[in-house]
Amino acid sequence: MDGRAHVAVYAVNGEQAPIDVRLTTPYGDAKRSAVQPDAGAYVLVSSRATSVPAGTATVAGYLWDGVGHHEVRTVPYAGVACG
């Protein structure tokens, strides 16, 4: 892209109702509101460096149905070095 390493995180809503999703990496995060069932949420963040060591990202889903539900998953990603 631009000689910098990037981290991309993609999550799909597997619930029957819209959810809010927060995608977090060591390089930044993003929130997507009202992600529809079977739709995806995506974030691409720049490390501002030419390489990224292997690490983890956090995907948190929030379902507001009068009670509120919250689920968090930690997902690994591979390291990358740009030339």
C-alpha positions as CSV (number, residue, x, y, z in Angstrom):
1,M,0.0,0.0,0.0
2,D,2.2,2.8,1.3
3,G,5.3,1.0,2.7
4,R,3.7,0.7,6.1
5,A,2.3,-2.4,7.8
6,H,-1.4,-2.6,8.4
7,V,-3.6,-4.7,10.7
8,A,-7.1,-5.7,9.4
9,V,-9.9,-7.1,11.5
10,Y,-13.2,-8.4,10.2
11,A,-16.1,-9.7,12.2
12,V,-19.5,-11.0,11.2
13,N,-22.7,-10.6,13.2
14,G,-24.1,-14.1,13.8
15,E,-27.0,-12.9,15.9
16,Q,-30.6,-12.4,14.8
17,A,-30.6,-8.7,15.7
18,P,-28.3,-5.7,14.9
19,I,-25.3,-5.4,17.2
20,D,-22.7,-2.8,18.0
21,V,-19.1,-4.0,17.4
22,R,-15.8,-2.6,18.7
23,L,-12.7,-3.9,17.0
24,T,-9.5,-3.1,18.9
25,T,-5.8,-3.6,17.9
26,P,-2.6,-2.2,19.5
27,Y,-2.6,0.3,16.6
28,G,-6.1,1.7,16.9
29,D,-9.7,0.7,17.1
30,A,-13.1,1.4,15.5
31,K,-16.7,1.0,16.5
32,R,-19.4,0.0,14.1
33,S,-23.0,0.6,15.2
34,A,-26.1,-1.4,14.2
35,V,-24.3,-4.1,12.3
36,Q,-27.1,-6.2,10.7
37,P,-27.4,-10.0,11.1
38,D,-25.0,-11.8,8.8
39,A,-23.3,-8.5,7.9
40,G,-19.7,-7.7,8.7
41,A,-17.7,-5.0,10.5
42,Y,-14.2,-4.2,9.3
43,V,-11.3,-2.0,10.4
44,L,-7.9,-1.5,8.8
45,V,-5.3,0.4,10.9
46,S,-1.8,1.4,10.1
47,S,1.1,0.6,12.4
48,R,3.0,3.6,11.1
49,A,6.0,1.2,10.8
50,T,7.3,-1.1,8.1
51,S,6.5,-4.2,10.2
52,V,4.0,-5.6,12.7
53,P,4.8,-8.4,15.1
54,A,2.3,-11.2,15.6
55,G,-0.3,-10.2,18.1
56,T,-4.0,-10.2,19.0
57,A,-7.0,-8.1,18.3
58,T,-10.2,-7.9,20.4
59,V,-13.7,-8.1,18.9
60,A,-16.5,-7.0,21.3
61,G,-20.1,-7.3,20.4
62,Y,-23.0,-5.5,22.2
63,L,-26.6,-6.4,21.8
64,W,-29.1,-4.0,23.4
65,D,-32.5,-5.7,23.8
66,G,-33.7,-4.1,27.0
67,V,-31.4,-6.2,29.0
68,G,-28.0,-5.9,27.2
69,H,-25.6,-8.6,26.2
70,H,-21.8,-8.3,25.8
71,E,-19.4,-10.8,24.3
72,V,-15.7,-10.4,23.8
73,R,-13.3,-12.5,21.6
74,T,-9.6,-12.3,21.3
75,V,-8.2,-13.3,17.9
76,P,-4.6,-13.7,16.8
77,Y,-3.0,-12.2,13.7
78,A,0.2,-13.0,12.0
79,G,3.2,-10.6,11.9
80,V,4.1,-8.9,8.6
81,A,7.0,-7.0,7.2
82,C,6.8,-4.6,4.3
83,G,9.6,-4.1,1.9
